[in-house]
Amino acid sequence: MANGQTGGQQGMKINVTPSPLTPPPTETALPPGEPESKKNRLLIYAGAVLIVLVIIGIVFLAMKPSSPGTSTTTIKTTGAYLSACGNVNAPGTYALSSDIKTGTTNNACLNVTASGVSISCGGKSITGSGPYVGVPPYSYGIKVSGVQNVTISDCVIGNFSFGVYTVNVNGFTFDNNTMSYDYMANLYMSATQHSQVVQNNFYHAGGPLGSVYIAPGSGNNTFINNTVRYNTYAGIAVNATGNRFLDNRLNASNYEFSCTGVSGFPTSGSAVNNACQVNNGCGFLSCSQTNIPVNLSTVHLATDFASCGVIDRPGNYHMTGGINANNYINAPFAELALYNSSCVTITADNVDLNCANNTVSNGYIGIFVHGNTNVTLSNCRTSDTGIGLLLSRTIATVENAKFVNSSVSGVEVASSYGDLLKNVRATNGLYGFWLQNASSDTFDSYFALNNTFGVYVSNSLGNIFDGGTALSNTRVDVFAANDSSGSSANLMGTSSCGNTNAKWATCSHFITNFNYNPVTSCTTITKPGNYTLLQGLAYASSGCINIQSNNVKFNCLAGKTIQTPNPVASGPAIQIQERSNVTVDNCGISGFRIGLLASNSSNIKISNITGSAAWYVMFLNNIKGATIVNNTVGYASNVTVYLNNVSRSTIINNNVSNGANTNVGIFVNNSARNMIENNSGFSNGVGMQFAGLSANNTVLNNNFYLSSTADYNCTPQDSAVNFESGRINQGASKLGCNWAAIIDVKQGQTLQCASLTSSLYSLSGDAVYPYGTTCFVGATKHSTIDCQGHTIVATNGGTFAYFQNTSAPVLENCYLIGFTTPVVVRGADAQILNNTIYVNSTALNSNYSAINVYQSVNPVVQGNKVITPYTGIRLNGMQFGRLANNNVSTPGIAYWITNTTSTKILNNTNSKDTATGMLLVNSTTNSFQYNNFPGGVGIACLGSSQVIGSGNGDLGSNACSYDSKCAWMTSSPSCAPH
């Protein structure tokens, strides 16, 4: 890439001279009408300049050039052509007379210090020389400072630290410019107000500020119809409030939009109809793929506050009003959970927060206390959150608090020691109080009411529950995981509760058999049973669910998702190794390199999985008897569903879509005897691929389309007809994979047959023959049917080609599947050449074979491959013909030759499981050479074919497993009669 870029990542130092600046070749097209408008503007500029040339001629003669070593020229006119760098310190209209190139690395090429300036480049360029580092000194293509009403249009600018830099500017117009390869930012706006940035192209900014950077103090600006692409960090980075974004197009940057702190609040800006992919912290807009919540850690709360933010200094704090987190954080709930987004976060020690009975509502976490000691919370309330209060690695005191309507937990205590919660109420949530890795915490006069789980304790010992109430919780009032259920694990004191499975609890009813094991965090499963994930895991670790037991059913309640915010987490999210009888159902997976890994296992069922992964969504290795059904997965860079050495498994009704251009939807490698049916996918590199030795699979009714390489792709060893029921699959393209007809439903799929009335029928694509009768009937002399390697599937048997009493017909290059009697020749000198025929119909006629030739003179049957459960090639009454280079796979008779004379039989072979390679019945004066007949009986002769005087000739180099009564076989020892 130009300017020292490698793989889209611009280096910090560039030691090469930048090439002359040109817009990216694929991005130069202007919107409709633009070339004419630019032409009109240039005509106006040219006319204006001609009128004033005489007036300003004296001024031009009076201008003095810069002294040696100075890179700028002071321009003092009210209208001029610009042909070099300089200071623009007088109002007026300026146009570039030529491209400008500069080697300056520490100042501006054009420095605008006057108001009322208009600079139009007319499509000409201003090109710098860097520097390409993030430290001063900086260079600027155009710098505008301390002025108002400045317009820059029709310029091509690049290779500076900052392409265009504005500071303390009011009324700035920037339109129809193309900017690229500026390191710090293409356009940087600081304290710039009431401006219009319209219809510009911004590309390849290398620095962390992004392509367009809106600095603090820049408000009331409008950005319309701009294209922003291919930037290393952000497309548009917003660090100011009060700006508008309309109809902009952004993609192929790390973040398309990125906002900092309060600039990302939902009320901090407005946006309509912008096309983008990833939004980092801009709550006033949404992108199509990922929307990351605003980073509230950059919003520092004062001692009196009523907004979301962070308390990061010791002191006494007061909440002065209720807080609706939706006013400060705007992202889908799944994104809030993924990034552990909280409204009020306390990260300092020695903090006393009195909420004064005000409520934090909405958002994922209402109040988050993380890694602190000596923190006191009093009179706090939350409602309609994911987690009301989260205490993580803290020593805290919580008093007189209420947490209601929490979709996950009212109060969560994780990895904490010595907390005190007194008079705390948690109601109407999934969990009232949830303890994870917590010890020596005290819950005094607590209330857990109307939750699914009142108190949930996992891996937590030595906690005290005293004087509280846990009643009317729908699933269980006090639940303890196996590691926390022992009689001495925790103390219950005088608490009142209904039912429990914990031996230490004082509840009135003890549950002896819980019908499933609830899972609330990443865990290793070591015992058989039913396990249910009760909440999404937003910060899941590698190997989050590790199943190390047979006979396990793992279900994610209502499609709960296992996620990681790190897209290159090593993964997998779920792993199964050396196990049997394991079911994983109804789970979402997001963000891992590998979503689900199963290896060296049997009887695995994976169903109803949704989501994506960076490399592989599902990776199955050395699996027997798997069921992969009803999964909807995609967005993988390598393979969505990878089947490696998988056998006797069922892969049905899965959708695998939206992979990278190098992605394969379903990859079948070294896998055999699987049912692969009714799967679908779009926008992959390859829809379905077969490699290695993948044979005897049933591949039926799959539908792949819009693949960038091919909808179906097979390596050469997997391209022939070696599948049990490779029938009809929908798609538009295939490479190899001749075992099945790939049908483009838009083009029609039924083969149109007729009597042959012309000399050539050439097939242009795969097709289906559903009628069960005879397709092509040969009547015209010298007719040729050339399938050009395409596949025709007969769904109801029948005959593909019937040549009778005609001269020199040809059938070549066809893949025929499912016909009962695919080829019949009667009384014709036909040529049957280079076809592959798979007779998998159940309606077999024992009197017919795949290729049948009767009472014909000079026919040729050569280079054909036949797979059939009965007879491969049958010749009856043939004279002066040729049978050569054919290969037949059958458990019956490969070649059945009756009443045939004067025929050359050369270089034919059959499969090892064949009962009889060649059967000769009353056939004489034929010649045999280079044939190979393995199996039960290599060659067998009956009737007049047996005797030496039959005239049959063994010309040598024939190989047979066993010879029966062919006395004339004397030159080929393995075929000598027994």
N, C-alpha and C positions, 0 to 999 in steps of 0.2 A: 504493500500500500504506500501511497505517497506520504512524504514528510515523516518517514521513520515509523509509521504505524505498523503494528504486527497483530494480526488476528483481531482487529477492532479495538485494541488497547494502545493508546498513544503513549510513547515513551516520555520520560521526564527530560531527557536530553537528546537533542538532535544534532548530529555532526555532519549532515549532508545539506547541500544547498537546496531549498525548496524549489520544486518545479513551478513554472508560471501558472498562476491561479486560473483554473477553469472550473465551471460548474460541473458536478457529477454528470456523466453522459446520460444517465437514465432519468435525471431529475430536471432537465432543462426545459421541458415543455411548459408553456405558459397556459394559464386558464383561458377558456374561450374568450375571444375578443381582445386578448392582451397584445398580440403583435401589432394590431392596427392602432391601439391606443398609444403604445410606445412610439409608433411612427408619427402619429399626430403631435405628440409632445415634442419630439425632436424637430419637426417642422416649425413649431412655434418658437422653440429655443433658437433655431437657426435664423428665422426671420427677425426675431428681436435683436440678435447679435449683429446682423447685417445693418439694421437701422442705426445702432449706436457705435458701429466701428469707427466712423469718422470722428465722432465726438470723443471717443476714448483713446484714439490713436496717440495723441500727445501724451496721455497718461502712461500708456504702455512704454513709450520711448523713455519716459522719465524714470521708470522702475529700475532699481539697482539690483544686481544679482547678489546672492548671499556671499559672505566672505568665506575663504577656504576653511573647511572643517565644520561649517554650520549646515544643517540639513534642511532648514526651512527658509522660505521666502515670504516676507510680509506683503500681503496683497491689500492695497488701499483703495481699490475701485469699487463702484457700486454694481458692476456687472463685468464678467470676464470669462475667458476660457482658462481652465486650469490644466497645466501640463506637467506640473511638478509639485512636490510637497511644499506647504507654506502655511502661514497664519492668515485666517480669514477673519479680519477684524473690522469689516465694514458691511452694512446691510446690502442686499442685492441678490441677483440671480447669477449662479455660477454653473458652468458646464465644463466637463472634461473634454479636452481636444484630443487626448490620446490616453492610452494606458499609462499608469504610474507605477513604477517599481522603486522600492526603497530598501536600503540596507540598514536603516536606523533600527536600533534595538532598545532605545531608552527615551523616546518621546513620541509625539503624534506626527503622522504624515500631514494630515489637515487638521489644524487646531482652530475651532470656531469659537471666537470670543465676542461676536456681535449678534444682536438680535435681528430678526427679520431677514434671515439668510436662507436661501434655497439652493441646494446643490443637486444637480442632476447629472449623472454620469453617462446617460445615454447607452447603457449596456457595457461601458468600458470598465476596466478593473483597476483596483488599488491593491497592490501586492507587497507584503512585507517579508521580513526575514527572521521572524521570531521575536524574542527568544521563546523557547518551548519549555520553560520551567515555571514553577509556581512561586518564585520569589522575585522581588524587584532586582533591577529596573525593568519596567514594562514598556512595551510599544503599543501604539494605538493606530488603527487605520484612520479613523476620524474621532476626534475628541470634541465634545460640546459641553461648555461649562458656564454657569452663571448667566444664562441668557433665556430668551423666550422666542417663540414662533420661529422655529428652525425646521426645515424640511430637507430630508435626504431621500433621493429616489433613484431607481434604475442603476444601482451600482453593484459591481461584483467585487467583494472585499474578502481578503483572507491572508493567512500566514502572519498574523500579529499576535501579541499577547491578548489584546482586546480588539475585536474588529471595529466596533463602534462603542464609545464610552460616553455616557451623558451623566452630568452631575449638576444639581441645582438648576434644572431646566423646566420651564413651563410652556406647554403648547408645542410639543415635539411631534413631528410627523415623519414616519419611516415607512416607505411603501415601495413595493416591487423591487426589492434588493435580494441579492443572493450572497450568502456569507458562508464560508467554510474554512476548516483547518486553523481556527484561532484557538490558542491553547487555553487561556483563562475563560473566555466567553466570546461568542460571536457578537452578542449585543448585551451590554451591561448598563442598567438604568438605576442611578442612585439619586434619591430626592428629586425625581422627575414626575411632574404632575400633568394631568389633562392632555395626554398624548394619544396618538393613534399609530399602532403598529399593524400594517395591513398588507396582506398578500406578499409576504416575503418567504424566501427559502433559507433555512438554517441547517447546516450539515457539519458533522465531524468536528465538534468542539471536543477538546481533549481533557480539560481540567475539571475539577470537582464542582465548580460553580455552575456547570451546565452550559447549554447553548445560548439560552436567553436567561439572564439573571436579573431579577427584580429586587433591588436592595431596599432596606428600610427607608421610609419617607417617600416612596413612590406609590402614589395612589391616584384614583380616578383616571386610570389608563385603560385603553381598550385594545385588545389583540384579536384581529379578525382575519380568518382565512389564510393563516400562515402554515407552512409545511416545515416540520422539524423532525429530522431523521439522523440516524447513524452517529449518535453522540456517545462518548465513553461513559458519562455519568447520567446527567439529567437532560431532558429536552428543554422544558421550561421550569426554572427553579424560582419559587416565590418566597420572598422573605419580607413581604409588605402586605398591607390590607387594602381593600376597596378597589380592586381591579376586576375587569370583565374579560371573559374569554369566550369568543363566539366562532364556531365553524372552523376551528383549527384542526390540522391533521398531524398526528405525532405517532411515530413508531420507531422500532429498531434502536432504541436507547435503553440504558439500564433501567431508568425510570423515565416515563414520558412527562409526567408532572411530578414535582417534588416541592413540598411546602415545609417551612420551619416554624415550630411553635405556634403562636397565636395566628400566624398568617394562614394556617390550615384549618381554623375553626369553620364550621358550616356557614357562619354569618360573615366571614372575613373576605369573601369574594363572591363572584357569580360566574356561572359557566353554562353555556347552552350548545348542544350539538357538536361537541368536540370528539374526534375519533382518536382513541389512545388505547394502550394495552395495560400499562402498569402505572398506578397512581400511588405515590408515597406521601401520605399525610395531608392531602388536600381534601378537606371534608366537604367543600362546596361543589365537587364534581365527582364523577365516577368514570372508571375505565372498564374495558371489556373483560380483562383477565384477572388482575389483582388490584385490590384497593387496600393499602396499608394504613391503619389508623394514624392520626397525628401523634407525634412523639411529645407527650405532655411533660416529659422530664425537662424540657427546655422552658416550661412555663412555671416560674417561681411564684409561689403564693405568699401574700403578705400576712401579717399576723391576724388581720380581719379580712375574711375572704368569703366569696359566694360563687366561686367558679372552680372548674377542674384545674388541676396542676399538681406541683410537687412541693412538699415541705422538706427542705434540705438543710435547714439551720435549726439549732436548738431554740426553745422559747415557748411562750404561751400563745396559743392560737385559738381563734374563735370563728366559727362558721356563722355568718350573719344572715343567711337565707338559704332556702332550698336550692338544690343544684340538679338540673336536668342534663344528664351527660350528653344527650343528643344534640344539645346546643354547642358542644365543644368537641365531640367525637362523632364522625359520621362515616360508618363503614358497616358492611354486613356483619351480623353477629358472629359468623364463623371466622371472619378476619379479626374481630375484636378478641375472640378466644385464642386464636392462633398467636397473636402478639401479646397475650396476657394484658390487654389494655385495661387500665384502671383510671377512675376519675380523680380521686384524691390519693396520692402516694406519699408515704412518710419514709424518708431515707436517712434521717438524722437521729442521733441519740438525744435524750433529755428533752423530749417534746411532750407538751400537755395540750391536747386538743379537746375543746368543749364545743360540741356541735349544737348545743342549745335546742335540742329536739328538732332540728331541721333535718330534712331527708335528702339523701343522694339517690336519684332514680335513674333507671336505664343504664346502658353501658354494660360491660362484661363484669368488671370488679368495681364495687362501690368504693371501698376504702382498702388500701393495701399498705401494710406495715412490713417493711422488708429489711432484715439484717440489722435491727436496732435494739438497744437496751434502754430501760427507763422511759418507756413511752406509755402515756396514759390517754385513754379515750373515754369520754363521758358524754352521755345524752346524745348518742349518735343513732341515726336511723338510715336504712336503705330499703328500697322497694324496686321490684321488677328488674333485678340485675341477674347476671349469671351467678356471681358470688357476692354476697353482701359484704363480708369482712374476711380478708385473708391475712393471717399472721404467719410470716415465714421467717424462720431463724431469728426470733425475737424473744425479748423478755418484756412483756407488756401487761398493763392492767386495763381491763375493759369493764365499764360500769354503766348500768342503767341504759342498755342499748336494745334496739329492736331491728330485726332483719326479716323482711317478709317478701314473699313471692319471688324467691330466688330459683332460677331454673336449674342450678347446680346445687349450691349449698348456701345456707344462711351464714354460717361461721365455719371457716376452714383454718385449721391449725396444722402447719406442716413444718417438720424439722425444728420444732421450738421446744424450749425447756424453761419451766418456771413461770408460765403465764398465769394470770388470775383473771377469770371472767365471772363477774358477780351481777346477778339480776339481769341476765342477757336472755332475750327471747328470739327464737328462730322458728318461723312458722311458714307453712304453705310452700315448701321447697322440695327438691328431690332429697337432699340431706338437710337435716336441721343443723347438727354439729358434726363435722367430719374431722377426724384426727388421723394424720398420716405421719409416721416417724416422730411422734410427739411423746414426751415423757415428763412426769412431775408437774403437769399442769393441773390447775384447780378450777372446777366449774361449780360455783356456789349459787344456789337459788336460781338455777337456769330453767328455761321453758323450751321444750321441743314438742311442738304440737302441729298436727295436720300436715306433716311431711310424708314422703314415701318411706324414708328411713329417719327415725328421730335422732338417734346418736349412732354414728358409724365409726368404728375404731379399727385401724389397720396398722400393724407393726408399731404399736404404741403401748407402753407399759408404765405402771406406777402413777397413773393419773387418778384424780379424786373427783368423784361426782357426788355432791352432797346437797341435800335439801332441795333437789330439783324435781321437775316433772317431765316425763317423756310418755305421753299418752296420745291416743287417737291418730297415730301414724299408720298409714294404710298398709305398709309392708311389714315393718317390724319396728318396735320402739327403741330397742338397743341391740345393735348388731356388732359382732366382733369377728374379724377374719380369723383364720386358723391360728395365725401367729399371735393373736391377742385374746383368745377365748379362755385361756387357762384360769384356774380358780384364784391364782394370786396375781393376775395381770394388772388389775385396776381395782379401785375401791368405790363402792356405790353409796355408802353412808345411808342417809335417810331418804334418798330419792324415791319417788313413786313412779312406777312404769308398768306397762302391760305385759308385753312378751319380749323374749330375748333368746339368743342362742349362746350367751356368755355365761360361763359358770360363776363369775364374780358378781353378776348383776342381781339386784333384789326384786326383779320384776315378778309379777304374779304367775306368769306362764312361761315355762321353759320349752323352746322349740328343739326337738331332737333331730329333725331331718329337714333341712332347708333344701327345696327342690332345685335351686341353682346357687352358684357361688357368684356373688356380685364382684365385679372388677372395677376399680375406680382409678387405677394408675397403671403404669407399665409394670409388668410382673412376669415371673417364670411359673408356668403351670406344670406341676410335678405329679399330680394325681388325676386319675380318671374322673369324669363328671361333666356337668353342664356349667358353663361359665358365661356370664352376661356382663358386657361393658355398659355401665350405667351412665357414663358421661363422656363427652369428647375429651381427648387428650391433646391439648394444644401444643404443649412443649415436649412431645414424646421423644425418647432417646432411641439410639440405634438398638435393634433387637427388642423393641418395646414389649411385644407379646411373644414370649419364647415358650413354645409348647414342647415339653419334654416328657410327655406321657402318652400312652396309647388310649384309645376310647375317650376322646375329648370332643365336646361340642362347644365351640366358642362363638357367641352371638353378640353383635353390637346392637344394643337396644335402639330401635327407630333410626338405624343408619348412623349411629354416632361415629365420628371421624377421628382417626389417629393421624396427627399432623406434626410437622416440625417446621419452624420458620426458616430453617437452614436448608436450602434446596440441594445442597451437596452432602447432606448427612449420609453417613456410610450405609445406613439401613441394614437389614430390612426392617419394615415396621412390624411384620409378623413373620415368624420363621418356624418351620416344622422340619425336623431332621431325624431320620431313622425311626419313624413312628408309623403306626397303622390305625385305621379307623378314626380319623380326625376330620372334623367339619368346621369350616370357618364361614360364617354367614352374615350378610347384612351389614358389612363394615364399610366405612369410607376411609380412604388412604390418601395422604397428600404430602408431598415435599421430600420424600426419601429417594435415595438413588434406586433402591429396590423396594417395591411395595410389599410383596409377599414372596417368600422363598420357601419352597418345599423340595427336599432332596432325600434320596435313598429311602423312600417311604411307599406305602401301599394303601389303597382304599382311602384316598383323600378326596374330600368334597369341598369345593370352593364355589360359593354361589352368592349372587346379589351384592357383589363388591362394586363400589363406585370410586372414582377418583383418578389420580395420576401419580406419576413418579418420574424422577429425572432420567433414569436409564431404562429400567425394566419395571413394569407394574406387577407382572407375575412371572416368576422364574421357576419352572418345574424341571428338576434334574433327576434322572433315574427313578422314575415313578411308574408303578404298575397299578392299574385299576382306579384311576382318578376320574372324578366328575367335575368338569369346569362348566358351569351353566349360569346363564342369566346375569352376567357381569357387564358393566358399562364402564370402560376404562380407556385412558388415552393420554395424550400429551407426553409421550416418552420419546427420548432422543434415540435410543437404540432399538429396543423391541418392546411392544406392549405385552404380548403373551408369548413366552418362549417355552417351547416343549422340546427338551433335549433328552433323548433316550427314554421316551414315554411310550408305554404300550398298553393295549387293551383298555383304553380310556375313552371317555366321552367328552367332547368339546362342542357344546350346543348353545345356540341363542345368546352369544356374546357379541357386544359391540365394541370395536377397538378403532378409535378414530383420532384425528388431529395429531398425528406424530410428526416428527421432523422429517425433512426431505430424505434423511438417511435411515428413517425408521421403518421397521417391518411390523405390521399389525399382529399377525400370528405367524410365528416362525416354527416350522416343524423340522427338527434336525435329528437324524438317526432314530426315528420313531416309527413304529409299525403297528398295524392292526388296531387303529384308533377310529372312532366315529367322529368326523368333523363335519357338522351339519348346521345349517341355518345361522351361521355367523355373518356379521356385517361390519362394514367400516368404510370411512372416507377420509381423504386428505392425509394419507400416509405416503411414505416413500414407495413401499410395496405393500399391498394389502395382505396377501398370504404367500409365504415362501416355503419351499421344500428343499432340503439339502441333506448331505450325508447319504445314508441308505435308508430312506423313508419309503417303505413299500407296504402294499396290502392295506392301505388305509381306505376308508370309505369317506369320500369327500363330495358332499351333496348339498345343493340349494344354498350355497353361500353367496353373499352379495357384497362385492367390494367395488368402489368407484372413486374417481378423482385422485388416483394415486399418481405421484409425480414420475415414477419409473415404470411400474406395471402393476395392474391389479392382482395378477398371479405370476409368480416367478419360480422356475424350477431349474436346478443345476442339471447338467446332462444326464447323470445317472438316475435322476428322479423325473425325467421328462417323458419317458416311454409309458406305454400302457401297462402298468403293473399295480394298479389299484383295484380293490375288490369291486367297488361300485362307483367309480368316478363318473358321475352322471352330468347333471346340469348345474352350472354355477354362473351367477350373473356378474358382469363386469364389462369393461371396454377394451382391455388389453391383457395379453399374457406373453411371457417369454418362456418357451418350453411348455411344460405342463400339458402334453398332448393326451394325457389320460382323461381329460374332461373337456366338454364343450363350454367355452366361456361366452356367454350370451350377453350382448348389449341390447337390453329390452327396447331401447329407443330406436334401434335399427330393425327390429323385428327378429324373431327367433326360429320361425318355421321354415324348413327347407322346401323350396318350390321345385317339384319334380315334374318331368314330362317325358314323352318319347323323344329320342334324340333325332333332331331334324337338321342339325348343323354340325360342323366339323369340330367345334371346340366348346366345351362347357368348363368354365374356370370359376371355382368358388372363391369368394372374397372374404369369408369369415366362417367361424364356427356356426353350427346350426343344429336344430332338433328335428327329428322325423317322427311324428306321433301316430302315423296312420296304420302301421302294421301290414302294409301291402308291399308292392314293388315300386320303388322310386323311379330309377332311370331304366328305360327299355331301349336297347340299341337296335335301330333299324337302318340308319343311314350309314353308308360306307365311310370308313376312315374317321369315325367319330372318336373324340378324345374327351374323357372326364378327368380333369386335373384339379384335385382338391387343394393344391398348394400348401400342404401340411396342415390344413384345418381339420377340425374334429367334427364328426356328425354323430349324434347320439339318437338311437332309436329307442323310444320309450315303450313301444308295443311290438317289438320284433319286426319281421318283414325282411325284404331283400333290398339292398342298396342299388346294385347294378345287375341287369339281366341282358346278356348279349346272345342273340339267337339268329342263326342263318344270315349273318352279316359279315362284311369284309373288313379286316384290320381295325377293329375297335381297340381303344386303349383306356385303361383305368390306372391312374398313378397318383402317388403322393397323398393318399387318403388315410385318415385315422377314423376307423369305423367302430362304434361301440353299440352293443345291444341288438344288432340285427340277428335274426334267427338263422337265415342263410344269406350272409352278406353278399357273396358274388357267385353268379351262375353263368356259365358259358356253354352254349349248345350249338354245335355246327359252325363255329366261328374261329378264325385264326387270331384270337384276341391276345393282347399283351396286358398282363396283370403285374404291375411294376411298383415296387417300393411302397407298399401299403402296410399299415399296421392295423390288425383286425382283432377286436376283443369281443368274443361271443360270450356275453354274460346273461343271456336271456334264459329264463326258466322254461320257455316254450320250445325246447329243442326238438328237432326232427332227426331221428337216428339215421334217416336215409340221406341226410345232407351234411355238408361240412362247411367250414368257413369259406373256403374257395373250392368250387365245384366246376370241373371241366368235363364235358361229355361229347363224344363223337365229333371231335374237332381235329383239323389238320393244321400243323405248324403253329400251335399256340405257344406262348411264352409265359411262364409263371416264375418271376424272378425278383429277389430282394425283398420278399414279404416277411413280416413278423406276425405270427398268429398265436393268440392265447385263447384256449377253448377247453371246456370240460369233456369234449367228445373228439371227433376227428378233425384234424387241422386242414389238410389239403387232400382232395380226392380227385383222381384222374381216372376216367372210364372211357375206353375206346379212343384214346388220343394217339395221333400218329405224327411222326416227324416234329415233335415238339421239343421244348426245353424246360426243365425244372431245375432252377439253380439259385444258390445263395439265399435260401429260405430258412427261417428259424421258427419252430413250432413248439409251444409249451402246452402240454396236455397230459392228463393221466391215462388217456385212451390210446388211440392210434394217431401218430403224427402224420404219416403219408400213406394213403390207401390207393394202390395203383392196380387197376383191373383192365384186362384186354387192351393194354397199351403197347404200342410197338414203335421202334425206331426213334426213341426219345432219349435225349441226353440228360442225365440226372447227375448234377455236379454240385458239390460244396454245400449240401443241405445238412441241417442238424436239428436236434430236438432236445427237450429238457430231460434231466436225469430221472424224473419221476414217471416218465412215459412207459406205458405197458409194452407197446410195440413201436419201434422207430419207423420201420417201413414194412408194409405188407404188400407183396406182389402176388397177384392172382391172375393166372393165365396171361401173363405179359411176357413178350419175347422181343428179341433183337434190340434191346435197350443197352445203353452204356452207362457205367457207374464209375465215378472218380471223385476223390476228396470229400466224400460224405462222412459224417460222424453221427452215429446212432447209438447213444447211451440208453440206459433204462433196463427194463426187464428182458425183452428180446430186441436185439439190435435190428435184424432184418429177418423176415420170415417169407418163405415161398410156398405157394400152393398151386396145384394143377400143373400146367405146362411150364410154369415159371421155375420148377424145381430142377429140371434135368440139365446136364451139360449141353445137350443139343438144343436148348431153348434159344440160342443165339444171343442171350444176354452176355455182356462183356464186363469183366472186372478189370478196369484199366489201372488199378492200384491206388494206394493211399486212402482207402476207405477204412473206417474204424467202427467196430461194433462191440457192444457189450456181450452179445451172444447171437449166433447164427443158427437158423433153423431150416434145414433142407434146401439150401441154395447151393447145389453142387457146383455150379459154374464160378463161385466165388473162390478163386485160387490165387489171385495176386495180392490180396489183402489178408494177412494171416489172422487178424482178430475177427474177421468175418467168415473164415473157413467153416464149412458145415460141421455140425456136431452129430 
